[in-house]
Amino acid sequence: METTEYGPIIDFHAHIYPEKIATRASRAIGEFYNADILYDGTVAELLESGSRAGVVHYIVHSTATKSEQVVSINDFIIGEVGKERRFTGFGTIHPDFTDAAGEAERIRAAGLRGVKLHPDFQKFEADCPAMDPVYEILADADLPVLIHAGDCRFDFSGPRRIAHVLDKHPRLRLIAAHFGGYTEWNEAFDLLAGRELMFDTSSTFWKLPREAALAMIRKHGTGRFLFGSDFPMWDHREELGRFLSLGLSPEENRAILRENALAYLGLSLADLIQE
């Protein structure tokens, strides 16, 4: 199924929200980042934006900013994945949630494929001791962790802290969003590039110069990158255009736009696309 020159695209980093709170949630994100958010983050908007760019599958998630939100958010993601074959879901955990082991098992049993954490939103240091048991639970459950990484305004999720998590939890399958460190890419280059973790491309190309992005890809390796839109922050066609402007080879483009995601999740394209 060839939808673009590079074949079908998988978006590994997309947020969705229930319709009744979507506008409020997206505006809160805009305020946090002092940015204009293009969409509200509804399922319909995601599918419309992605389809215009040739995206055929999405890893969807949302983050619990309070422990009491964990169950309801995971219920929402489970429900949406059950309704939409184009979705693979990641659940959420909060550091203050009292039954991380039970929720990890529920996430896995429901067919979700990982967990999303956002230390800056959730207000915890990524490498804090309180998270060590949670990381071990997720490693035991073989649930990858997609973690927001970096922000020069805060000290919750910088590359130094992500590197420390890797040191303490070598079995944990970690995906550091935003090229390993949103607005802290020099530190990500020095401390994370080349290590055993994945990066996603989301919310990076608007700011990181092309030559710096290429240097990061060369050091970390094309096989360790996953294309992500950070919807509803960005439009898919816009993000795809920025990615393609790097001028990578067709083989590298296919790897980052689709093949790395399939390999990481242990899936084939036939698993995701029904003709």
C-alpha positions in Angstrom: 0.0 0.0 0.0 2.0 3.0 -1.3 0.5 6.2 0.0 3.6 8.4 -0.5 6.9 8.1 -2.3 8.2 6.4 0.8 5.3 4.2 1.5 2.8 4.4 4.4 3.9 6.5 7.4 3.6 5.7 11.1 3.2 8.6 13.5 4.8 7.5 16.8 3.9 10.5 18.8 0.3 11.7 18.7 -1.8 13.0 21.6 -5.6 12.6 21.6 -8.2 13.9 24.1 -11.9 13.2 24.7 -14.0 15.7 22.7 -15.5 17.3 25.8 -12.1 18.4 27.1 -10.1 18.6 23.9 -10.2 22.4 23.4 -9.3 23.0 27.1 -6.5 20.5 27.0 -4.9 21.8 23.8 -5.1 25.4 25.1 -3.3 24.3 28.3 -0.5 22.9 26.2 -0.3 26.1 24.2 0.0 28.1 27.4 2.6 25.8 28.8 4.8 26.2 25.7 3.7 29.8 24.9 2.7 28.5 21.4 -0.3 28.5 19.1 -1.7 25.0 18.9 -3.2 24.2 15.5 -5.8 21.6 16.6 -7.9 20.6 19.6 -6.5 17.1 19.7 -9.7 15.1 18.8 -9.5 11.8 17.1 -11.3 13.2 14.0 -8.8 16.0 13.6 -5.8 13.6 14.0 -7.1 11.3 11.3 -7.8 14.2 9.0 -4.4 15.8 9.5 -2.5 12.6 9.2 -4.3 11.3 6.2 -3.3 14.3 4.2 0.4 13.4 4.7 0.1 9.7 4.1 0.0 8.6 7.7 -1.7 5.2 8.1 -1.1 4.4 11.7 -0.6 6.4 14.9 0.8 5.6 18.4 -1.6 7.6 20.5 -1.4 8.6 24.2 -2.2 11.2 26.8 -0.5 12.1 30.1 -2.0 12.0 33.6 -1.0 15.2 35.4 -2.6 13.8 38.6 -2.6 10.3 40.0 -6.4 10.2 40.0 -6.4 10.7 36.2 -4.4 7.5 35.4 -7.3 5.0 35.3 -9.7 7.2 33.3 -7.0 8.3 30.8 -6.0 4.7 30.2 -9.7 3.7 29.9 -10.0 6.4 27.2 -6.9 5.2 25.3 -8.0 1.6 25.5 -11.5 2.5 24.2 -10.2 4.6 21.3 -7.7 1.8 20.3 -10.6 -0.6 20.4 -12.7 1.5 18.0 -9.9 2.6 15.6 -7.7 0.0 13.8 -5.3 2.8 12.9 -4.3 3.3 16.5 -1.8 1.6 18.7 -2.0 2.9 22.3 0.4 3.8 25.0 -1.0 4.2 28.5 0.0 6.5 31.3 1.4 6.2 34.9 1.8 8.9 37.5 4.6 8.8 40.2 2.0 9.1 42.9 -0.2 6.3 41.6 -0.3 3.6 44.3 -0.7 0.4 42.1 1.8 0.8 39.3 2.2 -2.9 39.0 -1.5 -3.6 38.7 -2.0 -0.8 36.2 1.0 -1.9 34.1 -0.6 -5.4 33.9 -4.0 -3.9 33.0 -2.3 -1.8 30.3 -0.6 -4.8 28.8 -3.6 -7.1 29.1 -5.7 -4.5 27.3 -3.3 -4.5 24.3 -1.6 -1.2 24.9 2.1 -1.4 23.8 3.8 1.1 26.2 3.6 4.0 28.6 4.0 7.7 28.0 5.6 9.9 30.7 6.0 13.7 30.8 8.1 14.7 33.8 7.7 18.4 33.0 3.9 18.2 33.1 3.8 15.6 35.9 6.4 17.5 38.0 8.9 14.8 38.8 12.5 14.4 38.1 12.9 11.7 35.5 15.7 10.0 37.5 14.2 10.5 41.0 14.4 7.4 43.3 10.6 7.3 43.6 10.4 6.3 39.9 12.9 3.4 40.2 10.3 0.8 41.2 8.0 2.1 38.4 10.7 1.7 35.8 11.5 -1.8 37.0 7.8 -2.7 36.8 7.6 -1.4 33.2 10.8 -3.2 32.3 9.4 -6.5 33.8 6.2 -6.0 31.7 8.2 -5.3 28.6 6.4 -2.0 28.2 8.5 0.6 26.4 8.5 4.1 27.9 8.0 7.1 25.6 9.3 9.9 27.8 9.3 13.7 27.1 12.9 14.7 27.2 14.3 18.2 27.7 13.3 21.8 28.1 15.8 24.4 29.0 13.2 26.1 31.2 13.0 23.2 33.7 15.1 20.5 35.3 12.8 17.6 35.2 13.6 15.7 32.0 16.9 16.9 30.6 19.3 14.5 28.8 21.4 14.2 31.9 18.5 12.8 33.8 17.5 10.5 31.0 21.1 9.2 30.8 20.9 8.5 34.5 17.7 6.5 34.0 19.4 4.4 31.4 22.3 3.8 33.8 20.0 2.6 36.5 17.6 0.6 34.4 19.4 -1.0 31.5 16.5 -3.4 30.8 14.1 -0.5 30.3 13.1 0.1 26.7 13.2 3.9 26.5 12.2 6.3 23.7 13.4 9.9 24.4 11.1 12.3 22.6 12.2 15.4 20.7 15.6 14.1 19.5 16.4 13.3 23.1 16.1 16.8 24.5 13.7 19.5 23.5 15.7 22.7 23.3 18.7 20.9 25.0 20.0 19.2 21.9 23.7 19.8 22.5 23.4 17.9 25.8 21.4 15.2 24.1 24.1 14.8 21.5 26.8 14.5 24.1 25.0 12.3 26.7 22.4 10.2 24.8 23.3 9.9 21.1 24.7 6.5 20.4 23.3 4.9 23.5 20.7 2.1 23.6 17.5 4.0 23.3 15.3 5.4 20.6 14.7 9.1 19.8 11.5 10.4 18.1 11.6 13.4 15.8 8.6 15.3 17.2 8.7 19.1 18.0 12.3 19.4 16.9 12.6 20.5 13.2 11.0 23.9 13.9 14.1 24.9 16.0 17.0 22.5 15.5 19.2 23.6 12.5 19.4 21.1 9.7 23.1 20.4 10.0 22.7 19.8 13.8 19.8 17.4 13.1 21.9 15.5 10.6 24.8 15.3 13.0 22.5 13.8 15.6 21.1 11.2 13.2 24.6 10.2 12.0 25.8 9.8 15.6 22.8 8.0 17.0 22.0 6.0 13.9 19.1 6.1 11.4 17.8 2.9 12.9 17.1 4.5 16.3 14.8 7.3 15.1 10.9 7.2 15.0 8.9 9.8 13.1 6.5 11.7 15.4 4.2 14.7 14.8 3.5 15.8 18.4 -0.1 16.4 17.2 -2.0 18.6 18.0 1.0 20.8 18.2 1.9 20.5 14.5 0.2 19.7 11.2 1.4 16.4 9.7 2.1 17.8 6.3 4.2 20.5 7.9 6.2 18.1 10.0 6.7 15.7 7.1 8.0 18.5 4.9 10.4 19.5 7.6 11.7 16.0 7.9 12.1 15.4 4.2 14.0 18.7 3.9 16.9 16.9 5.7 17.7 15.2 2.4 18.2 11.7 3.8 18.3 8.8 1.4 15.1 7.1 0.4 16.1 4.1 2.5 16.7 6.3 5.5 13.4 8.0 5.0 11.5 4.8 4.9 13.3 3.6 8.1 12.4 6.6 10.1 8.9 7.1 8.7 7.8 3.5 9.1 10.2 0.6 9.3 11.9 1.4 12.7 8.5 1.7 14.3 7.4 -1.7 13.0 10.6 -3.3 14.2 10.4 -1.7 17.6 6.8 -2.8 18.2 7.5 -6.3 16.6 4.8 -5.8 14.0 4.5 -6.0 10.2 2.7 -3.5 8.0 0.0 -6.2 7.4 -0.7 -6.2 11.2 -1.6 -2.5 11.0 -3.2 -2.1 7.6 -6.3 -3.9 6.4 -6.8 -3.6 2.7 
